[in-house]
């Protein structure tokens, strides 16, 4: 590079001051002096604190190239440091490229053995890159070295090492990961919970049972969301406890996990099914009904939908304030072959004058499928028809409405008409 100021460090600072991004990148790529390339890499990190978003992509690309291709370990170290200054996404981009190297294409220094050495580096940036890259590469032989990094003083290193073990999925890390559920740092706790779910064996999931009582809301949520995968009664107690968790997200996750635990396509023990039903009955209907209806509308899994339909008829009070919403959801399934019988059975369990009135209105509505109306009539015949209000039976104006809020509007309209 002609007339390059090999020893004039001040001039490189001036390039930052003047915003000469491309000139600095040329120094990093083409200088014959490792010291100049190292300084250029460091100065490119300074741009992380300068609002020049248009140059960000060029800078990160140049630094990644330096890490992957420069022959000087000092230049590579400085480039890693500068990437870290540009943020987690820049480091992750580097890690992705490292993981994408074929063994025959990678530089001589870029091997699993070298990355393991980086785990013991005094430079935390090297440790972060090493832990993450080893996880992406997925070599199970490095798991013992990653586990050693679980005790690193820097929580960022612990978090990356824990996450890497989750990506690799080696069961040998289960005990060490479980110990990190009580780490002093929340990010490490969360990474440990997620790693155990990624390993996903029976032993790994069982270690999440105590985590359902963690002080860390995110850890509780992860644990509660996954414990149903055990397909046995072991997580029942903690899942039931989480039904009244202070976090609405955890409460909803516990509800869904209990439903999955007794889903129709599993060999759920009758005692477990009864226990889940009994515990859900203790929840106030004002909270339980929206939870169940949200799951019913959101899930695409037949077994979960069928189980929610079953529960609605057995855990909800027929006189609940929100019972109209339950009726509406179940009536809406009377024309769905996969759920029609279960919906009719649950509606029968919710027998009341209100239900009978709604069934009669459903039958008399102008739209709706013939099959659904026939099922509604069969259901009406099963329950006490004599309790249907005469005012409803004799009214020619009474129509079925799908939105419970419409009842209020309809009543107001009727009162207005009466006043006229």
VENVEN-V493353 format. One record per helix or strand of 2 or more residues. SS is the DSSP state (@ for helix, = for strand). FROM is the first residue (numbers start at 0). TO is the last residue. Records with the same first field share a line. If there is no record, write none. Layout:
SS = FROM-TO ; FROM-TO
This chain:
@ = 8-16 ; 20-29 ; 33-48 ; 52-68 ; 72-84 ; 87-99 ; 111-117 ; 123-136 ; 139-150 ; 154-167 ; 170-181 ; 185-198 ; 201-205 ; 209-212 ; 216-229 ; 232-243 ; 247-260 ; 269-280 ; 284-297 ; 301-314 ; 322-330 ; 339-348 ; 352-363 ; 369-381 ; 384-386 ; 389-393 ; 403-418
